[in-house]
Amino acid sequence: MTSRRHIIALLPLAGGVSLLRAQAPGPVLDPKDAQAVSLGYVVDAAQVNKTKYPKYAGGQACSNCQLYQGAAGSAQGPCPIYQNRQVAAKGWCSAWVKKA
C-alpha cells in the first residue's frame, strides 16, 4: 500500500521528468515537408536557388535569423515558423529576418 507521504515525496521527481520532456528537442524538419518547400528551406544556405529567391544574400543562414531559437554554435535549433521543429543552423528559408 502506498502512503500519502510516499506519493508526496515522489511529486518533485515527476515534475522534473515533465520538465525534461518539455526541453527535449523537437523532430528535425524534413526539407521535403510541404511548408519547408513552400518557403524554400534548404539545409545548406549555399544551395539556395538565387533565381527563385532573389532576396537571399550571402551570409544569411538560420543561425543568424531572428526566428532561430537554437543555442549559439549549435548545429540545429527550433524555429517557430516550422512549429519548433529543428532546422539546420547552416540552413535558410525565405522567412529569414536579420537578427537584431
N, C-alpha and C positions, 0 to 999 in steps of 0.2 A: 504494500500500500504506500502511495506517495503522499507525503505530508505537505501541508501548505508551505512550510519553511523550505522544503526541498525545491518546490516549484519556484518560490520567490528567489532562491539562490541561483537558479538556472536562467532567470529572465535576462540578466545582463549578457550572458553568453548568446542567447537568441538574438538580442539586439545587435550584437557585434557581427553575427553571421549575416543578418539582413543588411547591415551597413556595408559589409564586404561585397555582397551581391550588387548593391546599388552602385558601387565604384568599379565593378568589373567592366572591362571594355566591351563595347558592343561588337556586332559582327562587322567584318570587313566589307566595304562597298564593292559590289561587282561592277566593273566598268561597262558591262552589257546590260545592267539594270536600266529600265525604261527612263527613269528620271535622270540617271547619270548620262545616258545617251543624249537626252534632250538638252542637257546643259553642257555637252561637250567634254565631260570629265575624262581625263586621261591620267594614268598612274605616273607618268613621267612628263613634265611640262615641255620637254624638248620635242615631244611628239604631237604638240598642238597643231591642228590644221589652221595655219595662219591666214589662208584664203577664206575659210568659213568663219573664223573668229579674228577679225582684224583688230579687235580690242586688246588681244594678247600682246604683251610686250616682254622682251627678255627679262629674266629675273623674277617674274611673277611665279608663285608657287603656293600651294595650300599653306605651307608653313609660315608665309608672310601675309596671309589673308586675315582680315578682321574676324571672319567667321570661324576660323580654325581654332579648336579648343585643346589641341594636344600640347604636351609639355615641350619646352624649348629643347631642341636636339633629338626629339623622339622621331622614329621612322614613320609613325602614323598617329592619328588622333581623331577624335569625334568631330563631326560637322553637323550643325543643326539643320542645314539645308537638306541633308540626307537622313533625317530622323536619328541623328547622333551615331550613324554607322561610321566606322573607321575609314578615313581617307588617307592616302599616302602623303607624307609631308612634301614630297617632290612633285605631287600631282597638281592639277589645275582644272578649273571649270569656268564657265562664263559668268558665274556668280561671284567671281573673285572681286574683293574690295580691299583696297590698301589698308594695312593695319595702321591705326593711329599712333 
